[in-house]
Amino acid sequence: MTPTKEAIRVPEPTQHEIDELWAHYKATGDEAARDGLILHYSPLVKFVAGRVGSGLPRNVDQADLVSSGTLGLIDAVDKFEPERGFKFETYAVNRIKGAILDDLRKLDWVPRSVRARAKEIQRTMAELEHRLQRTPTEDEVAAQMDITVDTLRDHLGEIAKLGFVALDELLKPDDRDSGAMSEMIADPTAVDPSGNFEKEETRYALADSINRLPDRERLVLTLYYYEGLTLAEIGGVLNVTESRICQIHAKAVMSLRNRFIEPAYR
């Protein structure tokens, strides 16, 4: 009898086997071990490419995103330091996304006008947050920019499609090793005695900033980053369109970035 696919399927390696593979690769630089790690973590590339690609124009080829992301995964495997106690998946997702965004920026598919509007909105939000000591509403941002709320929402929707208005953007876009905001969210499995205090302080600051957001913005970030829901699924939960969720997400993240990065108006 011919064996079925189920009968000949190769079982997934255990976590212990993966840990041994990491130890062997880092100790010897063995290419076979490296290839094994890349193959094991390759589904991360498809996952990240799918997330980034969901907000891009149709002319952006998904296969190109996967190709760029694969280079990011290889870079992550080469640079990862298991002894630091971080989860590789968290580290790799940011490197994969960074590689994809690097290539998208080189293609320069985003109109300069959209980039300029993104800077203008973020600067306006920073000014209002400084003056009001809270997150400004869409009405307040629109009034400050002398545009309608509908126009502001259209701009936020365009900005969301940039693909890098997200918590997992690198804190320093020009330095792929700089880390991302999402790395500051506590990982109960991570152990890093050195620098624990600084990380906890940053995590506290991020959590405090999220808690200060308006209820709907805070809920969107929670469902997206903590619960893993897609923007479309969040739209279903809140009974609004996916595009509206994109707008809320973009505004929320721009507000958070203003609190972690020196505002442009200063």
C-alpha positions in Angstrom: 0.0 0.0 0.0 1.3 3.4 -0.9 2.0 5.5 2.2 -0.1 8.6 2.6 1.3 12.1 3.1 0.4 11.9 6.8 2.3 8.7 7.1 5.5 10.1 5.7 5.3 13.6 7.2 8.5 14.6 9.0 7.7 15.6 12.6 8.4 19.1 13.8 11.6 19.4 15.9 11.1 19.9 19.6 12.1 23.1 21.4 15.0 21.1 22.9 16.2 20.1 19.5 16.0 23.7 18.3 17.9 24.9 21.3 20.6 22.4 20.5 20.7 23.5 16.9 21.2 27.1 18.0 24.0 26.1 20.4 25.7 24.1 17.7 25.4 26.8 15.1 26.7 29.6 17.4 29.6 27.4 18.6 30.7 26.1 15.2 29.1 28.3 12.5 28.0 25.1 10.8 26.1 25.9 7.6 23.8 22.9 7.9 22.7 24.0 11.3 22.2 27.5 10.0 20.1 26.2 7.1 18.0 24.1 9.5 17.2 27.2 11.6 16.3 29.3 8.6 14.0 26.5 7.4 12.4 26.1 10.8 11.6 29.8 11.2 10.7 30.4 7.5 6.9 30.6 8.3 7.6 33.9 10.1 8.5 35.4 6.8 5.1 34.6 5.2 3.3 35.8 8.3 5.1 39.2 8.3 4.9 39.6 4.5 1.2 39.0 4.7 0.7 41.6 7.4 2.8 44.2 5.6 1.3 43.4 2.2 -2.3 43.7 3.4 -2.1 47.5 3.4 -0.1 47.9 0.2 -1.3 48.6 -3.4 -2.0 45.6 -5.5 1.0 46.3 -7.8 3.3 45.3 -4.9 4.1 41.6 -5.5 3.8 39.4 -2.4 6.6 37.2 -3.6 8.9 40.2 -3.5 8.0 40.9 0.1 8.7 37.3 1.0 12.1 37.4 -0.8 13.0 40.6 1.1 11.8 39.1 4.3 13.8 36.0 3.8 17.0 38.1 3.7 15.9 39.7 7.0 15.4 36.2 8.5 18.9 35.1 7.5 20.3 38.3 9.0 18.4 37.6 12.2 19.7 34.1 12.5 23.2 35.3 12.0 23.0 38.1 14.5 20.8 36.5 17.2 22.4 36.0 20.6 20.5 33.1 22.4 22.4 33.7 25.6 20.6 37.1 26.1 17.4 35.2 26.9 15.1 36.9 24.3 12.7 34.9 22.2 14.0 34.6 18.6 10.5 35.0 17.1 10.2 38.5 18.6 13.7 39.5 17.4 13.2 38.0 14.0 9.8 39.5 13.2 11.3 43.0 13.6 14.3 42.2 11.4 12.1 40.6 8.7 9.8 43.6 8.7 12.8 45.9 8.7 14.2 44.2 5.6 10.8 44.3 3.8 10.4 48.0 4.6 13.9 48.8 3.5 13.2 47.4 0.1 9.8 49.2 -0.1 11.5 52.5 0.7 14.1 51.9 -2.1 11.2 51.3 -4.5 9.7 54.6 -3.2 6.2 53.6 -4.1 4.7 56.0 -1.6 4.0 59.5 -3.0 6.1 62.2 -1.4 2.9 64.1 -0.7 1.7 61.3 1.6 5.0 61.3 3.5 4.8 65.1 3.9 1.2 64.8 5.2 2.4 62.1 7.7 5.0 64.5 9.1 2.6 67.4 9.2 0.0 65.4 11.2 2.6 63.9 13.6 4.0 67.4 14.2 0.5 68.8 14.8 -0.4 66.0 17.2 2.9 66.6 19.1 2.1 70.3 19.4 -1.4 69.7 20.7 -0.3 66.9 23.1 2.3 69.3 24.5 -0.3 72.1 24.9 -3.3 70.0 26.1 -1.3 67.4 28.1 -3.4 64.6 26.6 -4.0 62.8 23.3 -5.8 65.2 21.0 -9.1 64.2 19.3 -9.5 64.0 15.6 -11.7 67.1 15.7 -8.9 69.0 17.5 -6.2 67.8 15.0 -8.4 68.7 12.0 -9.2 72.2 13.4 -5.5 72.9 14.1 -4.6 71.9 10.5 -7.6 73.8 9.1 -9.1 70.7 7.4 -12.3 68.7 7.9 -12.3 65.5 10.0 -13.2 63.5 6.9 -10.1 64.9 5.2 -8.0 64.0 8.2 -9.3 60.5 8.2 -8.6 60.1 4.5 -5.0 61.2 5.2 -4.7 58.8 8.2 -5.9 56.0 5.9 -3.2 56.8 3.3 -0.6 57.0 6.1 -1.6 53.6 7.4 -0.7 52.2 4.0 2.9 53.3 4.4 3.3 50.0 6.2 5.6 51.4 8.8 3.3 53.2 11.1 3.3 50.4 13.7 4.6 49.5 17.1 7.0 47.1 15.5 8.8 49.8 13.5 12.4 50.1 14.5 13.0 52.9 17.0 15.9 54.1 14.7 14.9 53.2 11.1 18.4 53.5 9.9 19.7 51.0 12.5 18.2 47.5 12.2 19.8 46.5 15.5 18.2 49.4 17.4 15.1 47.4 18.5 11.5 48.3 18.3 8.7 49.5 20.6 7.1 46.1 20.6 10.3 44.6 22.1 9.6 46.7 25.2 6.4 44.8 26.0 7.1 42.3 28.7 7.9 38.7 27.8 7.4 36.5 30.8 9.8 33.9 29.4 12.7 36.3 28.9 15.6 36.5 31.3 18.0 39.4 31.1 19.5 40.3 34.5 21.6 43.1 33.0 19.6 46.1 32.1 16.4 44.7 33.6 15.6 48.0 35.4 15.9 50.1 32.2 13.7 47.7 30.2 11.1 47.7 33.0 11.1 51.5 33.0 10.6 51.6 29.3 7.8 49.0 29.4 6.1 51.0 32.1 6.3 54.2 30.1 4.9 52.4 27.0 2.1 50.9 29.0 1.3 54.2 30.7 1.2 55.9 27.3 -1.1 53.3 25.9 -3.4 53.7 29.0 -3.6 57.4 28.4 -5.0 56.9 24.8 -8.7 57.3 24.2 -10.6 54.1 24.8 -11.2 53.2 21.2 -7.5 53.7 20.2 -6.3 51.7 23.2 -8.7 48.9 22.4 -7.5 48.8 18.7 -3.9 48.5 19.8 -4.7 45.8 22.4 -6.7 43.7 20.0 -4.0 44.1 17.2 -0.8 43.7 19.2 -1.8 41.6 22.2 -4.7 39.5 20.9 -3.3 39.1 17.3 -6.5 40.1 15.5 -6.3 41.4 12.0 -7.6 44.9 11.2 -10.6 43.4 9.5 -11.4 41.3 12.5 -11.1 44.3 14.8 -13.5 46.2 12.5 -16.0 43.4 13.0 -15.6 43.6 16.8 -16.2 47.4 16.8 -18.7 47.3 14.0 -16.8 49.7 11.8 -15.0 49.3 8.5 -11.4 48.0 8.2 -10.3 51.3 6.7 -11.7 53.1 9.8 -9.6 50.8 12.0 -6.6 51.6 9.9 -7.2 55.3 10.6 -7.6 54.8 14.3 -4.5 52.6 14.4 -2.4 55.2 12.6 -3.4 58.0 14.9 -2.8 56.0 18.0 0.7 54.9 17.0 1.6 58.4 15.8 0.6 59.6 19.3 2.8 56.9 21.0 5.7 57.7 18.8 5.5 61.4 19.8 6.0 60.4 23.4 9.1 58.2 22.7 10.8 60.3 20.0 11.7 64.0 20.3 8.8 66.0 18.8 9.7 67.7 15.5 8.4 71.1 16.7 10.9 71.4 19.6 
